[in-house]
């Protein structure tokens, strides 16, 4: 390339996600070239960023598909698009609508998460509160999340604290940061995973802070409750940027026969806030009485 007289590189790709580093840099460079002399060409056929796959009526949003597929009805038969309409939404968006998404194979749909956003609701110091704590596998990141029940079946979820360190988080410092929150709120337990946060949890016990290990099947149930609460809009959040980014970056991993969990390593970026949210959600969605469903 460097020795060629007039070198060219042609790149063909569908849309990517926030982790598509090279593709994102090329696109940013191309968009910036509108006001510079950069000799890069960018040709993109894509649907509007917020265009839905299906219209409110349930019909396919053909106008959006036509934007991303200019040969629709000529060389692309509509039935070919209908055949993939039920694939995972992030796949349809990137591969067929050429829309950029936060994460491919995300556990959480961005539109569903957006519908859960409300004006920020402050935590009530008197109300029962459940904390979720998680650290990344490399121990460079951590997050503390709090939940409180709201009237009805809804609950409030807030990202209280995050940690980061280029080498490794100090477990003693994390425990010391958690202590003031425990004194401020009516904390019932700090839910955590032995796989990532055992060192921190061990420091909380001597201080009288209640902890609950959430590994194994109970972690899978926590993830499922978290997903269900988002899809049903029972979970409410204030739209915190870091919480949203990590939530939409969480990737699904199969667990057992039919269950699933948030894959920390599979997510490609730190998703401690998402895992901590799932752990805290388990307690926020517990029935207040032993009888949760009444018949008759």
N, C-alpha and C positions, 0 to 999 in steps of 0.2 A: 504493500500500500504506500509506504513512504517513498519508494523509488519510482512509482508510477507517475506519468506526466500529468494525468487528469483523473485521479482515483475517485471511485464512487462506491458506496456501500448501500444496498437496498435491503431494508428490513421490513418484513411483513409480520404482523402480530394482531391478535385480538386485544381487547382492553385488559388491564392488569388490576392489581390491588396496591395497597400502600407499601407492600413489601417488594414490589417489582422495581427495584432500585434503578437499574440501567434504563429500563423502558420509561420510568417516570422522569429521569434526568433528560432523556432525549426529547420527551414531550415538552417539558418545561423550557428546554433550550429552543425548541422549534417555535413555541408560542412567544418567547421573548424576541425571536428573530424578526418579528413584525416591526420592531423599532431599532434594529441593529443591521449590520451588514453580514451577519452570519449566513453562509451559503448552505443552509439546511432546508430541505423541503419536508413538509408534514401534510399528509393527505388523510383525513379522518372522516369516516362515515359512521355516525353514532346517533343514538336516540338522545333526547334531552336528558340531562343528568337525573332529574326527578321523575321521569316518565315511568308510570307503572307498567308491569307486564300485563295485568288485566285491568279493565275499566271497572268502575263501581258496579256496573250492570253484570259483571262477570264475563263479558265478551273480551276477546283478545284485542289488545291495543294495537291494531294494525298500522296506524299512522306512525307509531314509534318504531315498529319493526321495519316499516318502509324507509324510515330515515337511516337506519343502520344497514339495510339491505336494498340498495337502489335497483337491484335486478329482480326484486320481488315481482312475481307475475310474468317475468320474461324467462330467465334461466333458473330462478328459484321458485318452486311450486309452494303455494301456501300450506299444503298438507305436510311438507317437509318440516316447516316451522311448528305446525301443530303437534308433530310427533315428539318434539323436545320441550314443549311448553310446561310439562310437569316435572322436568328435571329440577334439581336444587336451584332456588332463585338466583344465587350468586353466579352459578354456571350459565344460566340463561342470560343474565345481565352482561357478563363479560364476553361470552362466546357468540351470542346472537344479537344482543342490543348494543354491544360495544360500549357499555357503561362501566365506569371505573367504580370499584367497590372497596370497602375497607379490608376485607379478608375473603378469600375463596374458601369455601367449606366452613363458613362461620356458623357457630352454634346458634347465633341470634340474628334474626332478620332486622335490618336497620330501620325499616318502617315500623315494625312492631315496637322496637325500643323507643323510637321517637314518639309514639302514641302514649307511652308511659310517662313522658316528661310533663311536669307541672311546675308552678312557681315553687322555688325552694321552700321546704317545710323544716323549720328548726326542730331539733330534738328536744323533747320535754324531759328535764332532769328527773321528774317524778315517775315517769312511765317505765315499765319494764323494757329493758334494752338488751339486744343480743349483738355481740361483736363477732366478726369473722376476720381471721388473720391468716395471711399466706405469704410465703417467701418464694422467690423463683428458684429453680433447681440449682443455678449457679450461685445463689445467695447474694446476687448483686442488687436485687430489687425486692421490695416488700410493700404490703398494703394492709390497712386496717379499715374495715367497713362496719357500719352500725345500722341496725334495723329497729324499728318500733311499729307496733300495730296501730292502724288508724281505724276509725269507725267503719263498721261493715267488715268486709273480708280483705280490705286493702292494707298495705303497709308501706312505710316510708324507708327508703334506703339512701344512705349518705356515705361517701368516701371521706373518712376522717383524717387519714394520715398516710403518706407514702414515704418510702425510704429508698435510697439508691447509693451505691458505692462502686467505684471502678474495680475494686478487688473483692471485698466481701463485707456484708453488713455485720455490724457489731451487735450480737444478740443481747448483750447487757444494755446497750443504748436503746434498742428497740423496746425491751421490757420497761425501761425507765420512761420512755415516751408514752407507753400505753397506760401506765399507772395514773396519771392525772385525769385521763378520760374515764377510768374506772371510778375515781373519786367524784367526778362531776355527774355521772349518770348512774341510773339504777341498773347496773349490769348484772344480768342473770348468769351469763357464761361467755367465755371467749372460745369460739369454735376454731379449731386448727387441724392441721395434718401433721402426723408424726414424721412423715416423709420430708417435710420442708421446715417446719417451725418447732420441732421438739426442743431445741436448745433454748428458744425464747420461752416456750411454755414452762419449762423446768424452772425458769427464774421467776415466773409469775406465781407458782404454787406457794413458796414460802411467804409471799406477801398477802396470802389469803385470797387471791384472785381466782375465781372458779374457772376451770378450763374443761373442754370436751373434745376428745379425739374423734375426728370425722373421717377416718380412712375406710376403704373397702366399700361394702354395699351401701352404707349410709352416705358415703360421698356421692355415689351414683344417684341415690334417691334425692340428695340435695340438689344436684344438677338438674334433675328432672323437675323438681318443684320450682326451681328458679326459672327454667324455660317456660313451664306452665303459667307461672305468675306473670311473666312478661307477655306471653301470648294472650292472656285473658285480661291484661291491664290491671291486675291486682297490685303489682309492684309499681310504686311511684318514685321518681327520682327528679332531682332538680337540674339535670342537664350538665353536670360537671364534665368538662372536656376530657380529663384523664380517665374518669370512670367510663365515659362513652367509648373512648378509643380502645381501652382494654376489653370492654365488653364485646365490642364488634370484632375484636381480633381473636377472640376465643374460638378455638377449633374443637370439633367433636371427635371423640375417639370411642369406638365400640367397647362395651364392657359387658362380658358375659353374653347371655343369649337374649338380646333385645334391649339391654340397657346401654347407657352411654355416660361418658364423663368429659369434662374439659381437659384436653391434653395440654399440659404445660409446655412440653417440648414441641409438640406438634403445632403449637400456635405461632412459633417462629419469633415472637416477641414476648416480653413479660406480660402476663395476664393475671398477676396476683390479685388485682382488684376484682376481676371477674370470679376467680375461685373463691375469694373471701366473701363475695356477694352471695354465691351459691350456698356456702356454709352457713351464713347468717340467715338466709332465706328459709332454711330448714326449720329453724325455731320460730320465725315470724309467721310461718304457715301452719304451725301446730294447732290442732283443735283445742279450744279452751276447755271443753268438756270431753268426757270419754265418748259421748254420743255426738258424732259429727254430721250424720245423715239420719233424718227421721222419715219413716214411711207411715202414711196414714194419719 
